[in-house]
């Protein structure tokens, strides 16, 4: 069993808020859900196929929903003062990150909705609690026009279905996906993968970049419209295959530029600004091509299983059950499986049970 490399560093903090201090914590221990949000940002609310994200995104969480649960969680808001204080500190930081949208300001409905969603999640999942970066995911759901309670349930689905274990102590799934990202990079952009490895061993560059792209689900990495389109695919796929397709789609047009970097710092700086320079339509087209082919969502669990079978790490012991439900797949397993398939194709009288 190999020792784990140092955990990937957290994404860089967003710009600090304005000089004013964070607003005081809400005086009422039992906040009520905020009113529906009415904004003029229809382009963010409607997907290219004409569907509204407020309707389609929450579908992933429909099996999780419990009537009256959200209101009951809000009633527990005053029981975790430390969490409430951290959320209050992060609200201005979140607002500063989304300043261009102009919707996350003290006194506006979305501000209170964001506080409520994060407070409710901390009470709903006390083992994980509130973790920084959740604020950006919740805010993005609200920006897409998702109602407050639906945003809470959608956040539950993202954290527990799409990226299970990313926010848990030890970040076991995030570490595993760092290796999956490196494996996919070597498979689809081998020149880039080998060059980054030559600049810094042990997947250091991949770890830094994947932590910034995957842990944030590309929020504040890509233009808002591009991130909305990525999330459309995430909620459709019901797993994180679109996130990895987005990584490759973002990298592929700049492969030559990456390979021209002579130092690790230079490469990281280049990779960090790729999202701000992306052509949205071209990027989305590349993502969809990957999802229709080698990174089809139905194949993604196999990629994760291959990485677990290729090289077991100590941190894999902390993987959530939903990841461990698919057993590791070793090269020997795949060779045997391939032989069985060929025999079955050539001898219709042979059955798989005979093996």
Secondary structure, DSSP 4 states (H G I P E B T S, - for coil): -BPPPPPPPPPPPPPPPPSSPPPPPPS-SSPPPPPPP--S-HHHHB-TTS-BHHHHGGGGGTTT--TTHHHHHHTTGGG-HHHHHHHHHHHHHHHHHTGGGT---TTSHHHHHHHHHHHHHHHHTTTT---TTHHHHHHHHHHTT--HHHHHHHHHHIIIIISTTSSSTT-HHHHHHHHHHHHHHHHHSHHHHHHHHHHSSTTHHHHHHHHHHHTTTTTTTS-HHHHHHHHHHHHHHTSSHHHHHHHHHHHHTTHHHHHT--SHHHHHHHHHHTGGG--HHHHHHHHHHHHHTTT-HHHHHHHHHHHHHH--BGGGGG--HHHHTS----HHHHHHHHHHHHHHHH-TT--GGG-
